[in-house]
């Protein structure tokens, strides 16, 4: 009787162990499948984005070429500002295209052999600093064009009397300068490579500064 009970216990124990092993193998296989699906989906999204960005580069190049060729005929201040806006859009598309090409071809691996190159790739491309600079400059450029058109239409007499050519130059330089100050300089000081990972805008002297940066990025993204 005791031998019968012990044999049943042994059989049930082996059965539970086999069930646990089967469930563990199922979890491992499922995890591998999900990881493969995630990598394939990320690659597919990046490939589609790359195609869209290449189309954006080609279109912006064509528009910019037309604007430059028409500058002699339509050499007004707003024409110069629109040409600058197109140049900022082209810069954004080119920088994002380079980011996607690096992500698809090489990926982001930091082995520490060349710290300067790793830091540049992390800050400029994986942290999409150049793209953020172009987007911020584009927003500021639209604000400049809006303000210039407002005073040109609503306050036409004052615009005719007081508007000077140097104001157009300031309107061209201001968006680029704003993008550099708001995006590039903070990224240079707060983006670091830690344990092989690129931490974008993560290293701040004070937590309040990081909170202000995140809030500003959130509001700019919403706008």
Number of C-alpha atoms within 10 A of each C-alpha: 6 7 8 9 10 11 12 12 12 12 12 12 12 12 12 12 12 12 12 12 12 12 12 12 12 12 12 12 12 12 12 12 12 12 12 12 12 12 12 12 12 13 15 13 11 18 16 12 15 20 13 13 21 16 13 18 21 14 13 20 16 11 16 20 13 12 20 14 11 12 13 9 8 13 12 12 20 18 16 20 21 17 20 21 24 20 18 24 21 22 20 24 25 21 22 25 23 17 22 23 15 15 16 16 8 9 12 17 12 19 10 13 8 9 12 10 12 19 19 14 20 23 25 20 21 21 20 21 27 25 24 21 25 28 22 23 26 23 17 20 25 15 14 21 19 13 12 19 16 13 15 16 10 10 11 12 12 11 16 11 8 8 15 11 9 9 13 18 13 12 22 21 15 16 26 20 15 17 22 20 13 18 23 18 12 16 22 16 14 16 22 21 16 9 10 13 12 21 17 19 20 16 15 15 10 8 11 10 12 16 12 11 17 14 12 13 16 11 9 12 10 7 7
